[in-house]
Amino acid sequence: MSAHVAHHFDDATQQAHSATLGMWLFLATEVLFFGGMFLGYAQYRYLYPHAFAEGSHHLDVVLGTINTGILLASSLSVAMAIHGAQLGHRKTLIRLLVVTIVLGIAFLGIKAYEYWHKYQEHLVPGRRFDPHVPAGEAAPPPEMELFFSFYFTMTAVHALHMVIGIGVMIALVVMASRHRFSAEYYTPVEMSGLYWHFVDIVWVFLFPLLYLVG
């Protein structure tokens, strides 16, 4: 039996199948978790369409688009990293994992800038929420604060998943540098790739819901 096969598995194939099943079950719970937020968003979007459209106009579509491109590129680098692991190309695996980490950090950096900008504009829900209204224009609907409550909650939870994913990728780089993976054993890389793809898919839904409402 190979050294990487745990004692409670008959062989590497059984262990890989078990890991895959476990990851898909975990991702199913994540779908339920995010699904609750999407359902709540859809309900209030239906009740207050004008307020949500008004709130969406305060978001930077260009930065949101750039972040979408960054995450799609990171999904490609993860897929290529998994392919490199399958071929036993350790250096390629490490390079592509590092590329993924850099893209993930770039995404978080842009998101942090967006948060700071919304703070400067007094668009953070709470006591300081006070959207600037040019003279002569009507005040925004009060339900716009609800839109930003969903915006910050949903994007912050997504960002937390990104931070976790980056941490996992860093761990994989360390493991790969220690020759822990080969063409015969790369299950952790594959499972981490599934998680990363899921986080990217969540953003693909968040982007149009939040940035393109109006």
Stockholm file with secondary structure:
# STOCKHOLM 1.0

chainA/1-214         MSAHVAHHFDDATQQAHSATLGMWLFLATEVLFFGGMFLGYAQYRYLYPHAFAEGSHHLDVVLGTINTGILLASSLSVAMAIHGAQLGHRKTLIRLLVVTIVLGIAFLGIKAYEYWHKYQEHLVPGRRFDPHVPAGEAAPPPEMELFFSFYFTMTAVHALHMVIGIGVMIALVVMASRHRFSAEYYTPVEMSGLYWHFVDIVWVFLFPLLYLVG
#=GR chainA/1-214 SS CCTTSCTTSSSHHHHHHHHHHHHHHHHHHHHHHHHHHHHHHHHHHHHCHHHHHHHHTTSCHHHHHHHHHHHHHHHHHHHHHHHHHHHTCHHHHHHHHHHHHHHHHHHHHHHHHHHHHHHHTTCSSSTTCCCCCCTTSCCCCTTHHHHHHHHHHHHHHHHHHHHHHHHHHHHHHHHHHTTCCCSSCCHHHHHHHHHHHHHHHHHHHHHHHHHSCC
#=GC SS_cons         CCTTSCTTSSSHHHHHHHHHHHHHHHHHHHHHHHHHHHHHHHHHHHHCHHHHHHHHTTSCHHHHHHHHHHHHHHHHHHHHHHHHHHHTCHHHHHHHHHHHHHHHHHHHHHHHHHHHHHHHTTCSSSTTCCCCCCTTSCCCCTTHHHHHHHHHHHHHHHHHHHHHHHHHHHHHHHHHHTTCCCSSCCHHHHHHHHHHHHHHHHHHHHHHHHHSCC
//
